[in-house]
Amino acid sequence: MTVNRSSVRIIVHSQEGTCESGHYVGQEFLFDNDLPANFCPAAFHAIYPNLRTLQFGGDIPWEDAGTVHVACPDPFNPLVFKLVRKENETE
């Protein structure tokens, strides 16, 4: 059985404080099926369920189709990541 998977763009949408992994607003990564190079493993753990939902065509009810925002787990230096299913990109 062949499963259709979409790539998901991960964009650092907002930031407070200093990210220990060096992420910054506007930084982008592409998720095809593996942890992107130089991506914070703790943040990846937080966003992974939503990545998989978007990757396999699902949507989050309170977000626009193909898009979701997820915060990293650092409560003192939070980043918010915007995840966009590639086929939903308007740029």
N, C-alpha and C positions, 0 to 999 in steps of 0.2 A: 504494500500500500504506500502510495506517495502522499506525503503531507506537505502542503504549501506553507512556507514560512516567509514572513516579511522581515526585512532588516528594520531595525529601530534606531533612530538617531537619538543620542543622549546629549542634552545641552544643559550646561550650568546656567540656570535661569536667574538665580539671585543668591547673594551671599552676605552673611554677617560674620564679622571677625576674620580670623585667619585659618584657612584650611590646612591641616597638618599634612595633607597629601599634595598640596600645591595647586588644587583646582581653583579656577577663577571664572567669573561671569563671562559668558560667551564661548568658553571652551566646549568643544564638541568631540564626541566619540561615536563610533558606529558599532552597534551590537548585531552581529550576524548569528552567533551561537556560542561565543566564548567571551570570557572576561577581557574587555579591551585593554591593551597595553597601557601601563601607568595609571590605571583606574583604581581608586581606593576600594579595597576589598570590603570594608564595612559598609560603605555607601552602596556597593554592588549588591550586597546581601539585602539591604533595605529595598532596593528598586527591583530586584529580580522577579518577584511575583507579577508585578505590573509589566515588566519587559515581556515575560512569557505570554501574558494575556494579549498584549498588542501584537506580538510576533505571530500568534496563531489566529489573528483576526478578531479577537474580542475587544470590547470597549468597556470603559468605566462609566456608569450611568450619570455621574455628576460632572463629567468632562465632555469636551467636544469629541466627536468620533475620531479614533486613532491617536488621541493625545491624552497624556496624564501628567500631573505634577506630583513629585515625591520628594520628601525631605530626607536628608542624610540623618544618621542617628546621633550626631554630636550636638548636644543641647546648648553648648556654649559658643559654638562657631557653626551654626547651621547653614547648609547650602540647600537650595531647592533645585532639583533636576526636572527639566521638561523632557518627556519622552514622546517621540513622534514616530508613528509608523511611516516608513518611507513613502508608501503610496498615498499618504494623506498630506504630504508636504505641499505647500502652496508656493514656495520660493523657487 
